[in-house]
Amino acid sequence: MTNFDPEKQCAFLCRARCCRYITTRIVAPRKHADFDEIRWFLAHRGVKIFISQRKWYLQVQTPCEHLNENNYCNIWPNHFDVCKDYDPKDCEFTGNGDWDIEAEWTSTAEFDAWREAKRNKPKTPRKKQANNRDG
């Protein structure tokens, strides 16, 4: 990766995309109410739900109030710890970062289609584990 100073690196390489959304882990849905809540999230503009490494996430497209029109942080170097801890080399847009996304949805229709496909998918039988008792 080009050797920019940290403040400028994100502004130039990816136009500070990570400053334009928030992502948080959510509990994987199990019950009808859980799935309905995810559908409710997806009924809002700028929301994405995705699964990465078997963990569920909610992402909301909303720019940081401190990001200026030139993609610089207006409160640098007093920016938030989460920003300070972020390594641009792990950027999912320009670096080695890899969310390894298994599934993602931006609408209730996409999510409903995925659920329907999962319901209709034939179950593969689990292998029985051998009983290793000595006798």
N, C-alpha and C positions, 0 to 999 in steps of 0.2 A: 504494500500500500504506500502511496506517496507520503512523504514526511511533512505533513502540515502540522501547525500547532493545533492542540486539541479544540480550541474555540472555533477555528476556521474549518477544521476537517469535515465536520458534519454539514456545515453551511455550503461547502463547495461540492462535496462528493455525492451527496444524496438529497441536498436541499432540506436538511434537518427533518426528514420524514418521521423519525421517532418522536419528534416534538409535536406531532400533529395527532397523536392518539394516545389513549391509555389502555393498558391490558391488565386484567386481573384474573386470578384463578377462581373458578367456581366449582361447586360440588357436581360431580357427574350425576345426571338425572337417573332416578330409579323408579319413582312413582309417577302417576298421571300428573299430579300437581307440579312436579319438577319439570316434566316435559312442557307443560302448559306455561310455566314461567319462562322457559327458554323461548317459546313461541312469542310470548309477550315482549321479551327483549328484542327479538328479531322484527317485531312489528314497528320498531322505531328506526328512523333514518340514521345512517352512520354507524350501525351496530353490526358486528360480526361475532359469531361464535365459532370456535375451532377446537380441535383435539390435537394435542401434540404430546408425544410420548405417553399416551394413555391418560393425559390430564386435560381437563376441560378449561377453556378460557373465554372470557368476555372481552371484546375489544370495542372501544367507542372512539370514533373519529371526532376529535375535538382538539383544536390547537392550543398549546400552552399560551397563556396570556402574556408571557414574557418573551415570546418569539416575535422578532420584528420582521419587517417586510424584506430584509436582506438575509433572512434565515440565521440571524445572530441572536444570542440570548441577551436580553437587556439587563439581566442581573448577574452576568458573569463577572467575576469568579465566585460570587456568592450564591450560585445556583444550588438547587436541591441535591441532597445526598444521592438520591437515586440517579440523578444525572451525572454526578461526579463518579459514581461507581460503574457507570456504563463505559465499556471499552469499544471504541469505534471499530476495532479489528473484528469484533463479534457482530457487527451490523448485519442484519438479515438482508439488507439491500445492496451493500457494497463490499462486505467483508466475508469472514468465514462463518458468520452466524447462520445457524440452520434450525429453524423451528421444527423441522421434520413433521409437517402438518399432515395428519392422517385423514382429516375431514374438516370442511369449513362451510359455513352457511351465512348468507347475508339477507335471507328472506324466510318467511314462514313456509312458503311454497317449496323452497329447496330443502328445508329441514323436514317437512312432512313427507316429501318424496324419499328422502333418505330413510326415515323411519319406516315407511311402507316397504321399501326394498329390504330393510333389515328383518321386518316381520315375515316377509315372503321367502327369505333365504332359507334353504334347508339347513337344519342343524346337523353339524358333524358330530358323530358319537365320540364321547371321550374315551380314551384308553383306560382300561382298568389297571390300577396299580397292583403290582404283585405284593402279596402278603409276605413280608420278610421275617416273620417270627421263627425263631429257632425252637424246635420242638419238643 
